Amino acid sequence: MEWFLENSVLRALILGLIPALATSLGGLIGLIGVRGREVHLDVGLGFSAGVMTVTAFTSLLLPAIELGGVFLTTLGFLTGVLVVVLLNRIIPHEHLMKGYEGPVSMKNKIKHVWLVVLAILIHNLPEGLAVGGSSSIGLSMGLITAVAIGVQDIPEGFVVSFPLAVAGRSKRTALAISVLSGLSETVMAVIAALLSTGSTSLLVFTLSLAAGSMIYVVSHEVIPETHRHGHESLSTTGFILGFILMLWLESLLG
């Protein structure tokens, strides 16, 4: 137990499994609930956006500013935004509802299922970094972030498996993609912890980079997706519920 408390990489690995398990659970729910409706996806995504927004500020940006100041935090934040923008343009991927993004020349050269996997990996980049970076600050902060990310990953896991099941894909394939989605966050959490070890500046940069990429994903992808199908009021309700839940988690666990 003492080694766990002192070893930030091990801490990130263990805590990074929380969102992985939660995403897998959401994937199972998506397979069971294949008769659900589009509105359920929008409410779930809105909920995720609310959790991610609060997490970006309370678990990432504010600690980063306290540790390293606003200049380095701003630099890391903008770098996080730039990283996601570049990944979206360079890596061929396909969102389950938004469609294909990336080089046009690669659109028909990669199987659809792998394009979906690549989109999930890009989307989960900031979440894994958030868990790993906050774990480097301490067990309490890491646990808060891991639980928050895990809670919002349940509807995300649902969003991954549900459309695949409805489209007639193998349930085994849909569940495997959900599990892979969660494990990618575990891997990124360990990478973030490794980057943050031994340097306060690197920790600050990692925290703010995770926040920047997370806020960009929320603004550029998640919220617009929830407003495409005429469910704006319900998806906004989901956003507010996720926002409030994260505030309570921060208060109770912090």
N, C-alpha and C positions, 0 to 999 in steps of 0.2 A: 504494500500500500504506500509505503514511504517513497519507493522508487517511482510509482505512478504519479504521486504528487509532485515530484521533482523533475521528472522526465517529460518535457513538453511534447516531444515527438510521439511517445507512447500515449500520452494524454490525448493528443489529436487523433491518433489511430482509433482509440476506444470510443471517444466522443463522436468521431466521424462515422461510426457504425450506426449511431442513432438515426440520422437522416436516411441512411441506406435501408435500415429496417422499416422505417416509416414509409419510404417510397415503395418498397416491396408490398407493404400492407395496402397502400393505395392502389397498387396494380391489381392485387387480388380483388379488392372491392370493385374495381372497374370491370373485371371479368364476370363477377357475380351480378353486377348491375347493368348488364348490356341493354336493358330496356329503359335505361335512363334517358333523359332528354338533353338537348343542347344547352338549355338554361343551367343545368347542373354544372356543366363545364365552366360556364361564364362566372357563376357564383364562386366556384372553387378557385378559379384563377384570380378573381377579385380578392378573395380571402388571402391567397398567397401574396398578392401585391401589397396588402396592408401589413402583413407580418414582415415582409422583406424591407419595406420602407422604414418601419420603426427599428428593425435590426441594424440597418445601415447607419442610423444615427446613434442609437444608444449603445450598441455593442462594438461599433467600428469607428465612426468619425469622432465622437466625443473622447473616447480613450486615446485615439491617435493624436488629437490636439493636445490633450493633457501631457502625453509622453514626449511629443516632438515638435509641437507648435503648429500654427496654421499654415505656414509656407510649405513645409514638407508634406503636410496632410493634403493640401490643395494639389501639389504636384502628383502625389500618388493617386488622388481621386481622378484627375484628368487622364493619367496614364491608364487607369482602369477603364475609363470610357473609351479611350483610343484602342485598347487591346480588343474589346468586344467589337468595335466598329471594323477593325482590320480582320478579325476572325470571320465576321459575317461576310466580308467581301472576298476573302481568300479561300475559305473552306467551303466546298459544295455541301449544302445541307438542305433539309426540307422540313418545315414546321408542319405539324399534323393538320392545322387548319389554315395557316397563313400561306403555305405553299413554299415553292423553291426559292432559295437565295444562294448567291455565290456565282462563280464563273459560269456563264451560259454554256460554254463549250463542254462542261462536265455534267450537264443536266441528265443526259441519257446514257452516261457511261458508268454510272454507279447504281446498284440496285436500290430501289425505294427504301427498303428496310434499313440499309446502311446510311442513307441520307437522313433518315429520321434519327438514327443513333447519333450521328454527328451533330445534329441540331440540339439534341439533349445534352451532349457533352459540353457544347458551347454555353448553353443555358445554365448548366450546373457549375460552371467554373467559378462564378462569384460566391455561390453558396458554400462550396467546399473551402475556398479561401477564407471565408468568414469564420467558419468553424475552426480551422487551423490557426488563424491569426488570433482569434479571441482566446483559444486554448493556451496560446503562448503567454497571455497576460496572467492567467490563473485558472484554477479548476472551476471556480464559481462562474466567471465570465464565460468560459468555454461551455459549461453545462447549460447556461441560459441560452446561448446562441444555438447550441446543438438541439436543444428541445424546441426552440422557436422554429428553426429550419425544419426539424422533423415534423412538427405539427403542420406546417404549410406544405410539406412534401407529400402528405397523405392525399390531398386533392390533386397535386401534381402527378403522383403515381397513377391516380385515376384517369387524369387527362391523357397520360401516355398509353395506357392499355385499352381504355374504353373505345376510342375511335378505331383502333386496330381490330378489336373484336367485332365492332359493328360492321367494319369493312370486309369481314369474312376471313381475317388473318387467323392463323393458328393461335389458340389460347396459350399454348406453350411459348410461342414466339413473342406474343404480347407481354407475357409475364417475364420472360427473359430480358426483354428490353427495359422493363420497369426496374428489374433488379440491377441491370447494368447501369441504368441512370443513377440509382442510389449509390452504388459502389464507386462511381466516378467522383462523387463528392468526398468519399472517404479518402481516395487517392489524392485529391486536391488538398484536403485538410492536412495530410502528412507532408505534402510538398510545401504548403504554407508554413508549417511548423519548422521544417528544415531551413527555410529561407529566413525565418525570424530568430533562429537560435543564435545567441551570442552577440546580437547587435540591436540596440534600441532603434536606431535609424531604419534598419531593415524591417523591424516589427511595425513601426509606424507606417512605412511605405506599403507593407503588405496589407495592413488593416484598411488604409485609405484606398488602396487599389481595389480591394474587395468591395468596398462601399461604392466606389465609382462605377464599377462594372455592374453591381447589383441595381443601382438606381437607373442606369442606362437600360438594362433589361426590363425593369418595371415600366419605365416611361415609353420605350420604343416598341416593346413587344407585348408585355402582359396586359396592360390597361387597354391599348388599342384593340387587342384581340377580344376582350370582354365587351367592347362596345360595337362590335360588328354585326350583331344579330338582333338588335332591338331590346336587349336585356340590361340597359344601362342602369336602371334603378336597382335591380336585384344584384347586379355585379358590384355596384357602389355599396350596397348594404353588406355584401361579403367583404369588401375592402375595409369598411369601418369595423366590422366584427374582428377581422384579423388584426387590425391596428390596435383595438382595445385589448384583445387577448395578449398581444405582445407586451403592452404596457403593464398588464397584470403579472405576466411572467417575470418581467424585469423587476417589478416591485417585490413579488413574493420570493423569488429565488435569489435576488440581489441582496 
